[in-house]
Amino acid sequence: IAGCRVLNGTINRNDRVHVIRDQKILNQYPIASLKREKDDVKEVREGMECGILLSGFNDIKEGDLLEAFRINEVKRTLDSSS
């Protein structure tokens, strides 16, 4: 579990995370666990500290940056106004 501080925005349990080391994205991973203190949480807000466990990656090093993001699927529609 990586000890983290949220620098801006929020991190949600269902987000994916880019692991950035030396200004290079290593890969993206789903969040396996998101904790505040010892409690599992769904969201952590800006300025708060948390613990993040990534699914399929356990080589977190001090100084790594974790960038959370969300993929939203949007249903396509036809615009009939033209």
PDB file of N, CA, C and O in Angstrom:
ATOM      1  N   ILE A   1       0.856  -1.186   0.000  1.00  0.00           N
ATOM      2  CA  ILE A   1       0.000   0.000   0.000  1.00  0.00           C
ATOM      3  C   ILE A   1       0.890   1.234   0.000  1.00  0.00           C
ATOM      4  O   ILE A   1       1.803   1.358   0.816  1.00  0.00           O
ATOM      5  N   ALA A   2       0.609   2.146  -0.932  1.00  0.00           N
ATOM      6  CA  ALA A   2       1.383   3.388  -1.044  1.00  0.00           C
ATOM      7  C   ALA A   2       0.714   4.471  -0.207  1.00  0.00           C
ATOM      8  O   ALA A   2      -0.489   4.701  -0.329  1.00  0.00           O
ATOM      9  N   GLY A   3       1.490   5.130   0.636  1.00  0.00           N
ATOM     10  CA  GLY A   3       0.989   6.276   1.379  1.00  0.00           C
ATOM     11  C   GLY A   3       1.014   7.497   0.474  1.00  0.00           C
ATOM     12  O   GLY A   3       2.054   7.828  -0.095  1.00  0.00           O
ATOM     13  N   CYS A   4      -0.122   8.166   0.338  1.00  0.00           N
ATOM     14  CA  CYS A   4      -0.249   9.265  -0.627  1.00  0.00           C
ATOM     15  C   CYS A   4      -0.955  10.464  -0.012  1.00  0.00           C
ATOM     16  O   CYS A   4      -1.660  10.352   0.991  1.00  0.00           O
ATOM     17  N   ARG A   5      -0.746  11.612  -0.643  1.00  0.00           N
ATOM     18  CA  ARG A   5      -1.516  12.817  -0.333  1.00  0.00           C
ATOM     19  C   ARG A   5      -2.131  13.286  -1.645  1.00  0.00           C
ATOM     20  O   ARG A   5      -1.445  13.370  -2.664  1.00  0.00           O
ATOM     21  N   VAL A   6      -3.427  13.592  -1.619  1.00  0.00           N
ATOM     22  CA  VAL A   6      -4.119  14.051  -2.823  1.00  0.00           C
ATOM     23  C   VAL A   6      -3.775  15.523  -3.031  1.00  0.00           C
ATOM     24  O   VAL A   6      -4.128  16.370  -2.209  1.00  0.00           O
ATOM     25  N   LEU A   7      -3.085  15.825  -4.133  1.00  0.00           N
ATOM     26  CA  LEU A   7      -2.633  17.193  -4.405  1.00  0.00           C
ATOM     27  C   LEU A   7      -3.741  18.069  -4.965  1.00  0.00           C
ATOM     28  O   LEU A   7      -3.844  19.242  -4.605  1.00  0.00           O
ATOM     29  N   ASN A   8      -4.574  17.512  -5.846  1.00  0.00           N
ATOM     30  CA  ASN A   8      -5.740  18.270  -6.311  1.00  0.00           C
ATOM     31  C   ASN A   8      -6.808  17.315  -6.808  1.00  0.00           C
ATOM     32  O   ASN A   8      -6.511  16.201  -7.238  1.00  0.00           O
ATOM     33  N   GLY A   9      -8.045  17.757  -6.745  1.00  0.00           N
ATOM     34  CA  GLY A   9      -9.174  16.933  -7.167  1.00  0.00           C
ATOM     35  C   GLY A   9      -9.526  15.879  -6.135  1.00  0.00           C
ATOM     36  O   GLY A   9      -9.276  16.050  -4.942  1.00  0.00           O
ATOM     37  N   THR A  10     -10.107  14.792  -6.607  1.00  0.00           N
ATOM     38  CA  THR A  10     -10.482  13.673  -5.743  1.00  0.00           C
ATOM     39  C   THR A  10     -10.036  12.368  -6.399  1.00  0.00           C
ATOM     40  O   THR A  10      -9.870  12.287  -7.617  1.00  0.00           O
ATOM     41  N   ILE A  11      -9.850  11.363  -5.568  1.00  0.00           N
ATOM     42  CA  ILE A  11      -9.567  10.016  -6.055  1.00  0.00           C
ATOM     43  C   ILE A  11     -10.745   9.150  -5.642  1.00  0.00           C
ATOM     44  O   ILE A  11     -11.127   9.121  -4.472  1.00  0.00           O
ATOM     45  N   ASN A  12     -11.315   8.449  -6.604  1.00  0.00           N
ATOM     46  CA  ASN A  12     -12.423   7.534  -6.344  1.00  0.00           C
ATOM     47  C   ASN A  12     -11.938   6.098  -6.447  1.00  0.00           C
ATOM     48  O   ASN A  12     -11.010   5.798  -7.199  1.00  0.00           O
ATOM     49  N   ARG A  13     -12.564   5.222  -5.696  1.00  0.00           N
ATOM     50  CA  ARG A  13     -12.184   3.806  -5.649  1.00  0.00           C
ATOM     51  C   ARG A  13     -12.204   3.166  -7.035  1.00  0.00           C
ATOM     52  O   ARG A  13     -11.418   2.256  -7.300  1.00  0.00           O
ATOM     53  N   ASN A  14     -13.091   3.626  -7.927  1.00  0.00           N
ATOM     54  CA  ASN A  14     -13.212   3.020  -9.256  1.00  0.00           C
ATOM     55  C   ASN A  14     -12.311   3.665 -10.304  1.00  0.00           C
ATOM     56  O   ASN A  14     -12.349   3.270 -11.470  1.00  0.00           O
ATOM     57  N   ASP A  15     -11.502   4.649  -9.915  1.00  0.00           N
ATOM     58  CA  ASP A  15     -10.588   5.300 -10.862  1.00  0.00           C
ATOM     59  C   ASP A  15      -9.470   4.343 -11.268  1.00  0.00           C
ATOM     60  O   ASP A  15      -9.229   3.328 -10.614  1.00  0.00           O
ATOM     61  N   ARG A  16      -8.799   4.686 -12.351  1.00  0.00           N
ATOM     62  CA  ARG A  16      -7.553   4.027 -12.748  1.00  0.00           C
ATOM     63  C   ARG A  16      -6.422   5.003 -12.438  1.00  0.00           C
ATOM     64  O   ARG A  16      -6.660   6.199 -12.269  1.00  0.00           O
ATOM     65  N   VAL A  17      -5.203   4.498 -12.364  1.00  0.00           N
ATOM     66  CA  VAL A  17      -4.074   5.326 -11.947  1.00  0.00           C
ATOM     67  C   VAL A  17      -2.905   5.149 -12.911  1.00  0.00           C
ATOM     68  O   VAL A  17      -2.513   4.026 -13.226  1.00  0.00           O
ATOM     69  N   HIS A  18      -2.349   6.274 -13.378  1.00  0.00           N
ATOM     70  CA  HIS A  18      -1.064   6.256 -14.079  1.00  0.00           C
ATOM     71  C   HIS A  18       0.019   6.322 -13.013  1.00  0.00           C
ATOM     72  O   HIS A  18      -0.049   7.170 -12.123  1.00  0.00           O
ATOM     73  N   VAL A  19       1.010   5.452 -13.084  1.00  0.00           N
ATOM     74  CA  VAL A  19       2.173   5.544 -12.208  1.00  0.00           C
ATOM     75  C   VAL A  19       3.244   6.289 -12.993  1.00  0.00           C
ATOM     76  O   VAL A  19       3.671   5.842 -14.058  1.00  0.00           O
ATOM     77  N   ILE A  20       3.675   7.437 -12.454  1.00  0.00           N
ATOM     78  CA  ILE A  20       4.648   8.288 -13.138  1.00  0.00           C
ATOM     79  C   ILE A  20       5.935   8.308 -12.320  1.00  0.00           C
ATOM     80  O   ILE A  20       5.933   8.658 -11.140  1.00  0.00           O
ATOM     81  N   ARG A  21       7.037   7.924 -12.970  1.00  0.00           N
ATOM     82  CA  ARG A  21       8.353   7.915 -12.325  1.00  0.00           C
ATOM     83  C   ARG A  21       9.333   8.619 -13.254  1.00  0.00           C
ATOM     84  O   ARG A  21       9.396   8.312 -14.445  1.00  0.00           O
ATOM     85  N   ASP A  22      10.085   9.551 -12.718  1.00  0.00           N
ATOM     86  CA  ASP A  22      11.054  10.319 -13.512  1.00  0.00           C
ATOM     87  C   ASP A  22      10.381  10.949 -14.734  1.00  0.00           C
ATOM     88  O   ASP A  22      10.938  10.947 -15.831  1.00  0.00           O
ATOM     89  N   GLN A  23       9.181  11.485 -14.529  1.00  0.00           N
ATOM     90  CA  GLN A  23       8.394  12.189 -15.551  1.00  0.00           C
ATOM     91  C   GLN A  23       7.975  11.291 -16.711  1.00  0.00           C
ATOM     92  O   GLN A  23       7.655  11.786 -17.792  1.00  0.00           O
ATOM     93  N   LYS A  24       7.973   9.968 -16.496  1.00  0.00           N
ATOM     94  CA  LYS A  24       7.526   9.023 -17.524  1.00  0.00           C
ATOM     95  C   LYS A  24       6.412   8.155 -16.953  1.00  0.00           C
ATOM     96  O   LYS A  24       6.507   7.670 -15.826  1.00  0.00           O
ATOM     97  N   ILE A  25       5.348   7.964 -17.743  1.00  0.00           N
ATOM     98  CA  ILE A  25       4.265   7.082 -17.319  1.00  0.00           C
ATOM     99  C   ILE A  25       4.738   5.638 -17.475  1.00  0.00           C
ATOM    100  O   ILE A  25       5.083   5.205 -18.575  1.00  0.00           O
ATOM    101  N   LEU A  26       4.751   4.891 -16.358  1.00  0.00           N
ATOM    102  CA  LEU A  26       5.157   3.489 -16.410  1.00  0.00           C
ATOM    103  C   LEU A  26       4.038   2.628 -16.984  1.00  0.00           C
ATOM    104  O   LEU A  26       4.274   1.781 -17.845  1.00  0.00           O
ATOM    105  N   ASN A  27       2.821   2.850 -16.501  1.00  0.00           N
ATOM    106  CA  ASN A  27       1.658   2.102 -16.974  1.00  0.00           C
ATOM    107  C   ASN A  27       0.432   2.613 -16.233  1.00  0.00           C
ATOM    108  O   ASN A  27       0.533   3.521 -15.407  1.00  0.00           O
ATOM    109  N   GLN A  28      -0.720   2.033 -16.527  1.00  0.00           N
ATOM    110  CA  GLN A  28      -1.933   2.381 -15.794  1.00  0.00           C
ATOM    111  C   GLN A  28      -2.478   1.138 -15.113  1.00  0.00           C
ATOM    112  O   GLN A  28      -2.389   0.030 -15.643  1.00  0.00           O
ATOM    113  N   TYR A  29      -3.046   1.340 -13.926  1.00  0.00           N
ATOM    114  CA  TYR A  29      -3.515   0.223 -13.111  1.00  0.00           C
ATOM    115  C   TYR A  29      -4.833   0.593 -12.442  1.00  0.00           C
ATOM    116  O   TYR A  29      -5.074   1.763 -12.147  1.00  0.00           O
ATOM    117  N   PRO A  30      -5.694  -0.409 -12.202  1.00  0.00           N
ATOM    118  CA  PRO A  30      -6.895  -0.145 -11.409  1.00  0.00           C
ATOM    119  C   PRO A  30      -6.532  -0.088  -9.920  1.00  0.00           C
ATOM    120  O   PRO A  30      -5.552  -0.694  -9.486  1.00  0.00           O
ATOM    121  N   ILE A  31      -7.326   0.637  -9.160  1.00  0.00           N
ATOM    122  CA  ILE A  31      -7.137   0.714  -7.710  1.00  0.00           C
ATOM    123  C   ILE A  31      -7.774  -0.525  -7.086  1.00  0.00           C
ATOM    124  O   ILE A  31      -8.962  -0.783  -7.281  1.00  0.00           O
ATOM    125  N   ALA A  32      -6.983  -1.290  -6.337  1.00  0.00           N
ATOM    126  CA  ALA A  32      -7.494  -2.481  -5.652  1.00  0.00           C
ATOM    127  C   ALA A  32      -8.055  -2.116  -4.283  1.00  0.00           C
ATOM    128  O   ALA A  32      -9.006  -2.740  -3.813  1.00  0.00           O
ATOM    129  N   SER A  33      -7.462  -1.095  -3.636  1.00  0.00           N
ATOM    130  CA  SER A  33      -7.893  -0.696  -2.298  1.00  0.00           C
ATOM    131  C   SER A  33      -7.590   0.784  -2.090  1.00  0.00           C
ATOM    132  O   SER A  33      -6.533   1.275  -2.487  1.00  0.00           O
ATOM    133  N   LEU A  34      -8.529   1.486  -1.462  1.00  0.00           N
ATOM    134  CA  LEU A  34      -8.368   2.905  -1.129  1.00  0.00           C
ATOM    135  C   LEU A  34      -8.745   3.064   0.334  1.00  0.00           C
ATOM    136  O   LEU A  34      -9.868   2.747   0.726  1.00  0.00           O
ATOM    137  N   LYS A  35      -7.809   3.557   1.147  1.00  0.00           N
ATOM    138  CA  LYS A  35      -8.037   3.635   2.595  1.00  0.00           C
ATOM    139  C   LYS A  35      -7.733   5.017   3.152  1.00  0.00           C
ATOM    140  O   LYS A  35      -6.856   5.728   2.661  1.00  0.00           O
ATOM    141  N   ARG A  36      -8.487   5.382   4.198  1.00  0.00           N
ATOM    142  CA  ARG A  36      -8.209   6.547   5.044  1.00  0.00           C
ATOM    143  C   ARG A  36      -8.074   5.987   6.443  1.00  0.00           C
ATOM    144  O   ARG A  36      -8.995   5.354   6.961  1.00  0.00           O
ATOM    145  N   GLU A  37      -6.909   6.223   7.063  1.00  0.00           N
ATOM    146  CA  GLU A  37      -6.605   5.559   8.334  1.00  0.00           C
ATOM    147  C   GLU A  37      -6.666   4.057   8.058  1.00  0.00           C
ATOM    148  O   GLU A  37      -5.931   3.561   7.204  1.00  0.00           O
ATOM    149  N   LYS A  38      -7.521   3.333   8.758  1.00  0.00           N
ATOM    150  CA  LYS A  38      -7.638   1.890   8.507  1.00  0.00           C
ATOM    151  C   LYS A  38      -8.954   1.537   7.822  1.00  0.00           C
ATOM    152  O   LYS A  38      -9.271   0.362   7.637  1.00  0.00           O
ATOM    153  N   ASP A  39      -9.712   2.555   7.448  1.00  0.00           N
ATOM    154  CA  ASP A  39     -11.036   2.329   6.864  1.00  0.00           C
ATOM    155  C   ASP A  39     -10.995   2.334   5.342  1.00  0.00           C
ATOM    156  O   ASP A  39     -10.342   3.181   4.731  1.00  0.00           O
ATOM    157  N   ASP A  40     -11.702   1.374   4.730  1.00  0.00           N
ATOM    158  CA  ASP A  40     -11.892   1.400   3.282  1.00  0.00           C
ATOM    159  C   ASP A  40     -12.843   2.544   2.955  1.00  0.00           C
ATOM    160  O   ASP A  40     -13.871   2.712   3.612  1.00  0.00           O
ATOM    161  N   VAL A  41     -12.498   3.330   1.940  1.00  0.00           N
ATOM    162  CA  VAL A  41     -13.337   4.463   1.541  1.00  0.00           C
ATOM    163  C   VAL A  41     -13.565   4.426   0.033  1.00  0.00           C
ATOM    164  O   VAL A  41     -12.830   3.768  -0.704  1.00  0.00           O
ATOM    165  N   LYS A  42     -14.596   5.144  -0.414  1.00  0.00           N
ATOM    166  CA  LYS A  42     -14.899   5.225  -1.845  1.00  0.00           C
ATOM    167  C   LYS A  42     -14.241   6.429  -2.492  1.00  0.00           C
ATOM    168  O   LYS A  42     -14.045   6.454  -3.707  1.00  0.00           O
ATOM    169  N   GLU A  43     -13.891   7.450  -1.671  1.00  0.00           N
ATOM    170  CA  GLU A  43     -13.365   8.698  -2.232  1.00  0.00           C
ATOM    171  C   GLU A  43     -12.432   9.372  -1.229  1.00  0.00           C
ATOM    172  O   GLU A  43     -12.657   9.326  -0.020  1.00  0.00           O
ATOM    173  N   VAL A  44     -11.378   9.999  -1.757  1.00  0.00           N
ATOM    174  CA  VAL A  44     -10.473  10.807  -0.931  1.00  0.00           C
ATOM    175  C   VAL A  44     -10.324  12.152  -1.624  1.00  0.00           C
ATOM    176  O   VAL A  44     -10.078  12.213  -2.828  1.00  0.00           O
ATOM    177  N   ARG A  45     -10.473  13.235  -0.858  1.00  0.00           N
ATOM    178  CA  ARG A  45     -10.469  14.582  -1.431  1.00  0.00           C
ATOM    179  C   ARG A  45      -9.119  15.273  -1.309  1.00  0.00           C
ATOM    180  O   ARG A  45      -8.225  14.847  -0.577  1.00  0.00           O
ATOM    181  N   GLU A  46      -9.018  16.358  -2.060  1.00  0.00           N
ATOM    182  CA  GLU A  46      -7.808  17.183  -2.096  1.00  0.00           C
ATOM    183  C   GLU A  46      -7.323  17.535  -0.693  1.00  0.00           C
ATOM    184  O   GLU A  46      -8.109  17.932   0.167  1.00  0.00           O
ATOM    185  N   GLY A  47      -6.009  17.384  -0.476  1.00  0.00           N
ATOM    186  CA  GLY A  47      -5.390  17.729   0.800  1.00  0.00           C
ATOM    187  C   GLY A  47      -5.351  16.586   1.800  1.00  0.00           C
ATOM    188  O   GLY A  47      -4.638  16.668   2.800  1.00  0.00           O
ATOM    189  N   MET A  48      -6.105  15.522   1.548  1.00  0.00           N
ATOM    190  CA  MET A  48      -6.157  14.395   2.483  1.00  0.00           C
ATOM    191  C   MET A  48      -5.065  13.376   2.170  1.00  0.00           C
ATOM    192  O   MET A  48      -4.571  13.295   1.046  1.00  0.00           O
ATOM    193  N   GLU A  49      -4.703  12.607   3.185  1.00  0.00           N
ATOM    194  CA  GLU A  49      -3.766  11.506   3.002  1.00  0.00           C
ATOM    195  C   GLU A  49      -4.553  10.210   2.911  1.00  0.00           C
ATOM    196  O   GLU A  49      -5.639  10.083   3.477  1.00  0.00           O
ATOM    197  N   CYS A  50      -3.985   9.248   2.188  1.00  0.00           N
ATOM    198  CA  CYS A  50      -4.676   7.974   2.014  1.00  0.00           C
ATOM    199  C   CYS A  50      -3.660   6.884   1.706  1.00  0.00           C
ATOM    200  O   CYS A  50      -2.481   7.152   1.475  1.00  0.00           O
ATOM    201  N   GLY A  51      -4.143   5.659   1.708  1.00  0.00           N
ATOM    202  CA  GLY A  51      -3.351   4.515   1.282  1.00  0.00           C
ATOM    203  C   GLY A  51      -3.975   3.938   0.028  1.00  0.00           C
ATOM    204  O   GLY A  51      -5.184   3.715  -0.026  1.00  0.00           O
ATOM    205  N   ILE A  52      -3.150   3.696  -0.983  1.00  0.00           N
ATOM    206  CA  ILE A  52      -3.649   3.155  -2.247  1.00  0.00           C
ATOM    207  C   ILE A  52      -2.899   1.865  -2.562  1.00  0.00           C
ATOM    208  O   ILE A  52      -1.668   1.826  -2.546  1.00  0.00           O
ATOM    209  N   LEU A  53      -3.656   0.816  -2.845  1.00  0.00           N
ATOM    210  CA  LEU A  53      -3.088  -0.439  -3.324  1.00  0.00           C
ATOM    211  C   LEU A  53      -3.528  -0.596  -4.770  1.00  0.00           C
ATOM    212  O   LEU A  53      -4.722  -0.564  -5.071  1.00  0.00           O
ATOM    213  N   LEU A  54      -2.560  -0.766  -5.665  1.00  0.00           N
ATOM    214  CA  LEU A  54      -2.865  -0.919  -7.084  1.00  0.00           C
ATOM    215  C   LEU A  54      -2.908  -2.398  -7.451  1.00  0.00           C
ATOM    216  O   LEU A  54      -2.107  -3.193  -6.960  1.00  0.00           O
ATOM    217  N   SER A  55      -3.833  -2.751  -8.303  1.00  0.00           N
ATOM    218  CA  SER A  55      -3.945  -4.122  -8.784  1.00  0.00           C
ATOM    219  C   SER A  55      -2.874  -4.376  -9.848  1.00  0.00           C
ATOM    220  O   SER A  55      -2.858  -3.706 -10.881  1.00  0.00           O
ATOM    221  N   GLY A  56      -1.986  -5.333  -9.602  1.00  0.00           N
ATOM    222  CA  GLY A  56      -0.971  -5.698 -10.580  1.00  0.00           C
ATOM    223  C   GLY A  56       0.310  -4.887 -10.518  1.00  0.00           C
ATOM    224  O   GLY A  56       1.163  -5.028 -11.394  1.00  0.00           O
ATOM    225  N   PHE A  57       0.472  -4.030  -9.497  1.00  0.00           N
ATOM    226  CA  PHE A  57       1.701  -3.231  -9.382  1.00  0.00           C
ATOM    227  C   PHE A  57       2.018  -3.020  -7.912  1.00  0.00           C
ATOM    228  O   PHE A  57       1.186  -2.509  -7.163  1.00  0.00           O
ATOM    229  N   ASN A  58       3.223  -3.412  -7.495  1.00  0.00           N
ATOM    230  CA  ASN A  58       3.608  -3.218  -6.096  1.00  0.00           C
ATOM    231  C   ASN A  58       5.015  -2.652  -5.961  1.00  0.00           C
ATOM    232  O   ASN A  58       5.642  -2.793  -4.911  1.00  0.00           O
ATOM    233  N   ASP A  59       5.515  -2.014  -7.013  1.00  0.00           N
ATOM    234  CA  ASP A  59       6.874  -1.467  -7.006  1.00  0.00           C
ATOM    235  C   ASP A  59       6.861   0.054  -6.835  1.00  0.00           C
ATOM    236  O   ASP A  59       7.646   0.755  -7.474  1.00  0.00           O
ATOM    237  N   ILE A  60       5.978   0.566  -5.981  1.00  0.00           N
ATOM    238  CA  ILE A  60       5.902   2.009  -5.739  1.00  0.00           C
ATOM    239  C   ILE A  60       7.168   2.452  -5.023  1.00  0.00           C
ATOM    240  O   ILE A  60       7.605   1.812  -4.066  1.00  0.00           O
ATOM    241  N   LYS A  61       7.751   3.538  -5.485  1.00  0.00           N
ATOM    242  CA  LYS A  61       8.953   4.097  -4.861  1.00  0.00           C
ATOM    243  C   LYS A  61       8.656   5.516  -4.384  1.00  0.00           C
ATOM    244  O   LYS A  61       7.786   6.196  -4.928  1.00  0.00           O
ATOM    245  N   GLU A  62       9.386   5.948  -3.367  1.00  0.00           N
ATOM    246  CA  GLU A  62       9.233   7.313  -2.882  1.00  0.00           C
ATOM    247  C   GLU A  62       9.503   8.276  -4.033  1.00  0.00           C
ATOM    248  O   GLU A  62      10.489   8.133  -4.756  1.00  0.00           O
ATOM    249  N   GLY A  63       8.623   9.251  -4.194  1.00  0.00           N
ATOM    250  CA  GLY A  63       8.768  10.222  -5.275  1.00  0.00           C
ATOM    251  C   GLY A  63       7.923   9.901  -6.500  1.00  0.00           C
ATOM    252  O   GLY A  63       7.755  10.754  -7.372  1.00  0.00           O
ATOM    253  N   ASP A  64       7.383   8.669  -6.580  1.00  0.00           N
ATOM    254  CA  ASP A  64       6.486   8.347  -7.691  1.00  0.00           C
ATOM    255  C   ASP A  64       5.234   9.213  -7.589  1.00  0.00           C
ATOM    256  O   ASP A  64       4.800   9.571  -6.494  1.00  0.00           O
ATOM    257  N   LEU A  65       4.671   9.537  -8.724  1.00  0.00           N
ATOM    258  CA  LEU A  65       3.435  10.311  -8.782  1.00  0.00           C
ATOM    259  C   LEU A  65       2.343   9.382  -9.283  1.00  0.00           C
ATOM    260  O   LEU A  65       2.517   8.687 -10.284  1.00  0.00           O
ATOM    261  N   LEU A  66       1.212   9.375  -8.579  1.00  0.00           N
ATOM    262  CA  LEU A  66       0.065   8.580  -9.013  1.00  0.00           C
ATOM    263  C   LEU A  66      -0.991   9.550  -9.522  1.00  0.00           C
ATOM    264  O   LEU A  66      -1.465  10.409  -8.778  1.00  0.00           O
ATOM    265  N   GLU A  67      -1.355   9.410 -10.781  1.00  0.00           N
ATOM    266  CA  GLU A  67      -2.331  10.306 -11.402  1.00  0.00           C
ATOM    267  C   GLU A  67      -3.612   9.512 -11.648  1.00  0.00           C
ATOM    268  O   GLU A  67      -3.659   8.642 -12.519  1.00  0.00           O
ATOM    269  N   ALA A  68      -4.651   9.823 -10.868  1.00  0.00           N
ATOM    270  CA  ALA A  68      -5.923   9.106 -10.994  1.00  0.00           C
ATOM    271  C   ALA A  68      -6.739   9.708 -12.130  1.00  0.00           C
ATOM    272  O   ALA A  68      -6.736  10.919 -12.352  1.00  0.00           O
ATOM    273  N   PHE A  69      -7.438   8.827 -12.841  1.00  0.00           N
ATOM    274  CA  PHE A  69      -8.322   9.297 -13.906  1.00  0.00           C
ATOM    275  C   PHE A  69      -9.495   8.340 -14.032  1.00  0.00           C
ATOM    276  O   PHE A  69      -9.465   7.215 -13.534  1.00  0.00           O
ATOM    277  N   ARG A  70     -10.512   8.811 -14.703  1.00  0.00           N
ATOM    278  CA  ARG A  70     -11.752   8.067 -14.854  1.00  0.00           C
ATOM    279  C   ARG A  70     -12.089   7.992 -16.333  1.00  0.00           C
ATOM    280  O   ARG A  70     -11.941   8.978 -17.054  1.00  0.00           O
ATOM    281  N   ILE A  71     -12.532   6.852 -16.782  1.00  0.00           N
ATOM    282  CA  ILE A  71     -12.987   6.698 -18.163  1.00  0.00           C
ATOM    283  C   ILE A  71     -14.510   6.647 -18.135  1.00  0.00           C
ATOM    284  O   ILE A  71     -15.102   5.744 -17.545  1.00  0.00           O
ATOM    285  N   ASN A  72     -15.132   7.628 -18.780  1.00  0.00           N
ATOM    286  CA  ASN A  72     -16.590   7.674 -18.854  1.00  0.00           C
ATOM    287  C   ASN A  72     -17.035   7.252 -20.242  1.00  0.00           C
ATOM    288  O   ASN A  72     -16.576   7.800 -21.244  1.00  0.00           O
ATOM    289  N   GLU A  73     -17.923   6.285 -20.295  1.00  0.00           N
ATOM    290  CA  GLU A  73     -18.478   5.882 -21.582  1.00  0.00           C
ATOM    291  C   GLU A  73     -19.709   6.731 -21.853  1.00  0.00           C
ATOM    292  O   GLU A  73     -20.599   6.853 -21.011  1.00  0.00           O
ATOM    293  N   VAL A  74     -19.743   7.315 -23.042  1.00  0.00           N
ATOM    294  CA  VAL A  74     -20.860   8.172 -23.421  1.00  0.00           C
ATOM    295  C   VAL A  74     -21.564   7.522 -24.601  1.00  0.00           C
ATOM    296  O   VAL A  74     -20.938   7.181 -25.605  1.00  0.00           O
ATOM    297  N   LYS A  75     -22.870   7.356 -24.466  1.00  0.00           N
ATOM    298  CA  LYS A  75     -23.639   6.749 -25.539  1.00  0.00           C
ATOM    299  C   LYS A  75     -23.764   7.742 -26.684  1.00  0.00           C
ATOM    300  O   LYS A  75     -24.151   8.892 -26.478  1.00  0.00           O
ATOM    301  N   ARG A  76     -23.439   7.297 -27.876  1.00  0.00           N
ATOM    302  CA  ARG A  76     -23.532   8.172 -29.044  1.00  0.00           C
ATOM    303  C   ARG A  76     -24.987   8.300 -29.470  1.00  0.00           C
ATOM    304  O   ARG A  76     -25.763   7.346 -29.408  1.00  0.00           O
ATOM    305  N   THR A  77     -25.330   9.499 -29.899  1.00  0.00           N
ATOM    306  CA  THR A  77     -26.682   9.729 -30.410  1.00  0.00           C
ATOM    307  C   THR A  77     -26.577  10.440 -31.747  1.00  0.00           C
ATOM    308  O   THR A  77     -25.580  11.101 -32.036  1.00  0.00           O
ATOM    309  N   LEU A  78     -27.608  10.298 -32.554  1.00  0.00           N
ATOM    310  CA  LEU A  78     -27.666  10.999 -33.829  1.00  0.00           C
ATOM    311  C   LEU A  78     -28.375  12.320 -33.621  1.00  0.00           C
ATOM    312  O   LEU A  78     -29.437  12.378 -33.001  1.00  0.00           O
ATOM    313  N   ASP A  79     -27.789  13.371 -34.139  1.00  0.00           N
ATOM    314  CA  ASP A  79     -28.399  14.694 -34.027  1.00  0.00           C
ATOM    315  C   ASP A  79     -29.343  14.869 -35.214  1.00  0.00           C
ATOM    316  O   ASP A  79     -28.896  14.940 -36.359  1.00  0.00           O
ATOM    317  N   SER A  80     -30.637  14.939 -34.946  1.00  0.00           N
ATOM    318  CA  SER A  80     -31.624  15.027 -36.029  1.00  0.00           C
ATOM    319  C   SER A  80     -31.948  16.465 -36.422  1.00  0.00           C
ATOM    320  O   SER A  80     -32.849  16.687 -37.231  1.00  0.00           O
ATOM    321  N   SER A  81     -31.244  17.434 -35.876  1.00  0.00           N
ATOM    322  CA  SER A  81     -31.548  18.842 -36.179  1.00  0.00           C
ATOM    323  C   SER A  81     -30.959  19.306 -37.501  1.00  0.00           C
ATOM    324  O   SER A  81     -31.282  20.408 -37.944  1.00  0.00           O
ATOM    325  N   SER A  82     -30.100  18.508 -38.162  1.00  0.00           N
ATOM    326  CA  SER A  82     -29.503  18.975 -39.415  1.00  0.00           C
ATOM    327  C   SER A  82     -30.310  18.602 -40.619  1.00  0.00           C
ATOM    328  O   SER A  82     -29.929  18.928 -41.743  1.00  0.00           O
TER     329      SER A  82
END
